[in-house]
Amino acid sequence: MNDLLRSFGRALASALHPRMLWLTFMPFLAATVFWGVILWFFWETLTGATRVWLDGWVFTSTLYHLFDWLGFSALHAVVAPFIVVAVAIPLIVMTILLLIATLSMPGVIRHLSARQFANLEMRRGGSWYGSLAQALWTSIICLILLVVTVPLWLIPPFFALIPPLLWGWLTYRVMTYDALALHASRDERRALVRRYRLPLLLIGVASGLLGSLPTLIWASSVWLIVVFPVVTAVTIWIYAFILVFTALWFGYYCLRALQRMRAEEEGARLLAPAPSIEQLNN
């Protein structure tokens, strides 16, 4: 737990470094252009298709009757846009995560190497292509889980729980590989992930909860959905900042764990008894 908190504090301080802030803008610009075009030109199409899909559900009719009974008939108009936003935000997050992994994460690790882990040997057990492959197949699995769980998003508890858990798992899988790709060998990376799986997953889930903050802002006032296409850029930068902070958190924790694991192995080698003459002859 001390390592988790210590790495959290160091990551937070480093996230405000000008170089780290600059690393948020590359994925921010790319994701803003991509999703800005989609939402600007296809917003009406997406919301219209969602309304047609919702009209085929018995649950939607019950929900509308509940709104009427409570005196909130105007909420009928925002249910479909709300679903579009609820699905778009995780997709935006996945896009930014892929961009952070491929564009920003190498810069984050170089920053940590120069400032905190200059003496840690680089064994290069991963590669840029390996990072991309890891991010892509993990994102595909997460996307499938996202689609399967969409009906549960209309139920309040699940709407608050599912995104952090999905994003936490996705972030844990992607960021762990990237954090160790430069310094750890492949065997070291696998051994470290097995040994620290729970703390790494906790970092991912905690990062997922941080990433839910912009979503909770939207959920707290459904009328903000009306201006969603306009303020998407701000939301994307917030996610980019959170993910760069997450990359720093994983980087600090993983490299410190790798440093400690190597020290333990070196200590075990020094304490191992020297081979006897008979063993050398054999």
C-alpha positions as CSV (number, residue, x, y, z in Angstrom):
1,M,0.0,0.0,0.0
2,N,2.9,2.4,0.8
3,D,4.3,1.8,-2.7
4,L,0.8,2.6,-4.2
5,L,0.5,5.8,-2.3
6,R,4.1,6.8,-2.9
7,S,3.9,6.2,-6.6
8,F,0.5,8.1,-6.7
9,G,2.1,11.2,-5.1
10,R,5.1,11.2,-7.4
11,A,2.9,10.7,-10.5
12,L,0.7,13.6,-9.5
13,A,3.7,15.9,-9.1
14,S,5.2,14.8,-12.4
15,A,1.9,15.1,-14.3
16,L,2.2,18.9,-13.8
17,H,5.6,19.0,-15.3
18,P,5.6,21.1,-18.6
19,R,6.9,18.1,-20.6
20,M,4.1,15.8,-19.3
21,L,1.5,18.5,-20.0
22,W,2.8,18.7,-23.6
23,L,2.4,14.9,-24.0
24,T,-1.3,15.3,-23.3
25,F,-1.8,17.5,-26.4
26,M,-0.7,15.0,-29.1
27,P,-3.4,12.5,-28.3
28,F,-5.8,15.3,-27.5
29,L,-5.5,16.9,-30.9
30,A,-5.7,13.6,-32.8
31,A,-8.8,12.4,-30.8
32,T,-10.5,15.8,-31.0
33,V,-10.2,15.8,-34.8
34,F,-11.4,12.2,-35.1
35,W,-14.3,12.3,-32.7
36,G,-15.2,15.9,-33.4
37,V,-15.8,15.0,-37.1
38,I,-17.9,12.0,-36.2
39,L,-20.1,13.8,-33.6
40,W,-20.5,16.9,-35.7
41,F,-21.7,15.2,-38.9
42,F,-23.4,12.1,-37.4
43,W,-25.0,13.3,-34.2
44,E,-28.5,13.4,-35.6
45,T,-28.1,10.1,-37.3
46,L,-26.8,8.4,-34.1
47,T,-29.5,9.8,-31.8
48,G,-32.2,9.0,-34.4
49,A,-31.0,5.4,-34.6
50,T,-30.8,5.1,-30.9
51,R,-34.4,6.4,-30.5
52,V,-35.6,3.7,-33.0
53,W,-33.7,1.0,-31.0
54,L,-35.2,2.3,-27.7
55,D,-38.7,2.3,-29.0
56,G,-38.5,-1.5,-29.5
57,W,-37.8,-2.0,-25.8
58,V,-40.6,-2.6,-23.2
59,F,-38.4,-1.2,-20.6
60,T,-38.2,2.1,-22.4
61,S,-42.0,2.5,-22.4
62,T,-42.0,1.8,-18.6
63,L,-39.2,4.4,-18.1
64,Y,-41.2,7.0,-20.1
65,H,-44.3,6.3,-18.0
66,L,-42.2,6.8,-14.9
67,F,-41.0,10.1,-16.2
68,D,-44.6,11.2,-16.9
69,W,-45.7,10.1,-13.4
70,L,-42.9,12.1,-11.8
71,G,-43.6,15.2,-13.9
72,F,-40.5,15.0,-16.0
73,S,-42.0,14.3,-19.4
74,A,-39.3,16.5,-21.0
75,L,-36.7,13.8,-20.2
76,H,-38.1,11.7,-23.0
77,A,-36.1,13.8,-25.5
78,V,-32.8,13.3,-23.7
79,V,-32.8,9.5,-23.2
80,A,-31.5,8.7,-26.7
81,P,-28.8,11.4,-26.6
82,F,-27.8,10.2,-23.1
83,I,-27.3,6.6,-24.5
84,V,-25.2,8.0,-27.3
85,V,-23.0,9.9,-24.9
86,A,-22.8,6.9,-22.5
87,V,-21.5,4.8,-25.4
88,A,-19.3,7.5,-27.0
89,I,-17.4,8.4,-23.9
90,P,-15.8,4.9,-23.4
91,L,-15.0,4.8,-27.1
92,I,-13.3,8.2,-26.8
93,V,-11.4,6.9,-23.8
94,M,-10.3,3.8,-25.7
95,T,-9.1,6.0,-28.6
96,I,-7.1,8.2,-26.2
97,L,-5.6,5.2,-24.4
98,L,-4.4,3.8,-27.7
99,L,-2.9,7.2,-28.6
100,I,-1.3,7.6,-25.2
101,A,0.2,4.1,-25.4
102,T,1.7,4.7,-28.8
103,L,2.5,8.4,-28.7
104,S,2.9,9.5,-25.1
105,M,4.0,6.5,-23.1
106,P,7.5,6.3,-24.6
107,G,8.0,9.9,-23.6
108,V,6.7,9.2,-20.1
109,I,9.1,6.3,-19.5
110,R,12.1,8.3,-20.9
111,H,11.2,11.1,-18.5
112,L,11.1,8.7,-15.5
113,S,14.3,7.0,-16.7
114,A,16.2,10.3,-16.8
115,R,14.9,11.6,-13.5
116,Q,14.2,8.6,-11.2
117,F,15.6,5.4,-12.7
118,A,18.8,6.4,-14.5
119,N,20.7,3.4,-13.0
120,L,18.0,0.8,-14.0
121,E,19.3,-1.4,-16.8
122,M,17.3,-1.4,-20.0
123,R,16.7,-5.0,-21.2
124,R,14.1,-4.1,-23.8
125,G,11.7,-7.0,-23.5
126,G,9.0,-5.2,-25.4
127,S,8.6,-3.1,-28.5
128,W,6.4,-0.4,-30.1
129,Y,4.7,-3.0,-32.3
130,G,4.2,-5.3,-29.2
131,S,2.6,-2.3,-27.4
132,L,0.3,-1.6,-30.3
133,A,-0.7,-5.2,-30.6
134,Q,-1.3,-5.5,-26.8
135,A,-3.4,-2.3,-26.9
136,L,-5.5,-3.3,-29.9
137,W,-6.5,-6.8,-28.8
138,T,-7.2,-5.7,-25.3
139,S,-9.3,-2.8,-26.6
140,I,-11.3,-5.3,-28.8
141,I,-12.1,-7.5,-25.8
142,C,-13.1,-4.4,-23.8
143,L,-15.2,-3.1,-26.6
144,I,-17.1,-6.5,-26.8
145,L,-17.7,-6.3,-23.1
146,L,-18.9,-2.8,-23.4
147,V,-21.5,-3.7,-26.1
148,V,-22.7,-6.7,-24.1
149,T,-23.3,-4.6,-21.0
150,V,-24.9,-1.6,-22.7
151,P,-28.5,-2.6,-21.5
152,L,-27.3,-2.5,-17.9
153,W,-26.3,1.1,-18.3
154,L,-29.9,2.2,-17.9
155,I,-29.8,0.8,-14.3
156,P,-28.2,3.4,-12.1
157,P,-25.8,1.2,-10.0
158,F,-24.3,-0.4,-13.1
159,F,-23.9,2.9,-14.9
160,A,-21.6,4.0,-12.1
161,L,-19.7,0.7,-11.8
162,I,-19.2,-0.8,-15.3
163,P,-17.1,2.0,-16.8
164,P,-14.5,2.1,-14.0
165,L,-14.2,-1.7,-14.0
166,L,-13.8,-2.0,-17.8
167,W,-11.4,0.9,-18.0
168,G,-9.5,-0.3,-15.0
169,W,-8.9,-3.7,-16.6
170,L,-8.1,-2.2,-20.0
171,T,-5.7,0.3,-18.5
172,Y,-4.0,-2.3,-16.3
173,R,-3.3,-4.6,-19.3
174,V,-2.1,-1.8,-21.6
175,M,-0.1,0.4,-19.3
176,T,1.7,-2.5,-17.5
177,Y,3.2,-3.6,-20.8
178,D,4.2,-0.1,-21.8
179,A,5.7,0.7,-18.4
180,L,8.0,-2.3,-18.5
181,A,8.7,-2.6,-22.3
182,L,12.0,-0.6,-22.2
183,H,13.5,-1.8,-18.9
184,A,12.3,-5.3,-18.3
185,S,13.0,-8.5,-20.2
186,R,10.0,-10.5,-21.3
187,D,10.4,-13.0,-18.5
188,E,10.8,-10.2,-16.0
189,R,7.7,-8.5,-17.2
190,R,5.6,-11.6,-16.9
191,A,7.0,-12.5,-13.5
192,L,6.3,-9.0,-12.2
193,V,2.7,-8.9,-13.5
194,R,2.0,-12.3,-11.8
195,R,3.6,-11.1,-8.6
196,Y,1.9,-7.7,-8.5
197,R,-1.3,-8.4,-10.3
198,L,-3.7,-7.1,-7.6
199,P,-1.9,-3.8,-6.9
200,L,-1.6,-3.2,-10.7
201,L,-5.3,-3.9,-11.1
202,L,-6.1,-1.5,-8.2
203,I,-4.2,1.2,-10.0
204,G,-6.2,0.5,-13.1
205,V,-9.6,0.6,-11.3
206,A,-8.6,3.8,-9.3
207,S,-7.6,5.4,-12.6
208,G,-11.0,4.2,-14.0
209,L,-12.8,6.0,-11.2
210,L,-10.8,9.2,-11.9
211,G,-11.8,8.8,-15.5
212,S,-15.5,8.6,-14.5
213,L,-15.4,12.1,-13.2
214,P,-16.2,13.8,-16.5
215,T,-19.0,11.2,-17.1
216,L,-20.5,11.9,-13.7
217,I,-20.6,15.6,-14.6
218,W,-22.7,14.7,-17.7
219,A,-24.9,12.4,-15.7
220,S,-25.5,15.0,-13.0
221,S,-27.2,17.3,-15.5
222,V,-28.8,15.6,-18.5
223,W,-29.4,19.0,-20.1
224,L,-25.6,19.3,-20.8
225,I,-26.1,16.6,-23.4
226,V,-27.5,19.3,-25.7
227,V,-24.1,20.9,-25.9
228,F,-22.1,17.6,-25.8
229,P,-20.7,18.0,-29.4
230,V,-19.4,21.5,-28.5
231,V,-17.6,20.6,-25.3
232,T,-16.3,17.2,-26.4
233,A,-12.8,18.8,-26.9
234,V,-12.6,19.8,-23.2
235,T,-13.7,16.3,-22.1
236,I,-11.1,14.7,-24.4
237,W,-8.3,16.8,-22.9
238,I,-9.4,15.9,-19.3
239,Y,-9.2,12.2,-20.3
240,A,-5.8,12.8,-21.9
241,F,-4.5,14.4,-18.7
242,I,-5.9,11.6,-16.6
243,L,-4.3,9.0,-18.8
244,V,-0.9,10.6,-18.8
245,F,-1.1,10.8,-15.0
246,T,-2.1,7.1,-15.1
247,A,0.9,6.3,-17.3
248,L,3.1,8.0,-14.7
249,W,1.5,6.1,-11.9
250,F,2.0,2.8,-13.6
251,G,5.5,3.8,-14.6
252,Y,6.6,4.7,-11.1
253,Y,5.1,1.6,-9.5
254,C,6.3,-0.9,-12.2
255,L,9.9,0.4,-12.4
256,R,10.2,0.6,-8.7
257,A,8.9,-3.0,-8.4
258,L,11.3,-4.1,-11.1
259,Q,14.2,-2.4,-9.3
260,R,13.2,-4.2,-6.1
261,M,12.8,-7.5,-7.8
262,R,16.3,-7.3,-9.3
263,A,17.8,-6.3,-6.0
264,E,16.2,-9.4,-4.4
265,E,17.5,-11.7,-7.2
266,E,21.0,-10.2,-6.8
267,G,20.9,-10.7,-3.1
268,A,19.8,-14.3,-3.5
269,R,22.7,-14.9,-5.9
270,L,25.2,-13.4,-3.4
271,L,23.8,-15.5,-0.6
272,A,23.8,-18.7,-2.6
273,P,26.5,-21.2,-1.5
274,A,29.5,-21.5,-3.9
275,P,29.5,-24.8,-5.9
276,S,31.7,-27.5,-4.5
277,I,34.7,-29.0,-6.5
278,E,32.6,-32.1,-7.2
279,Q,29.8,-30.1,-8.6
280,L,32.2,-28.2,-10.8
281,N,33.8,-31.4,-12.0
282,N,30.4,-32.8,-12.9
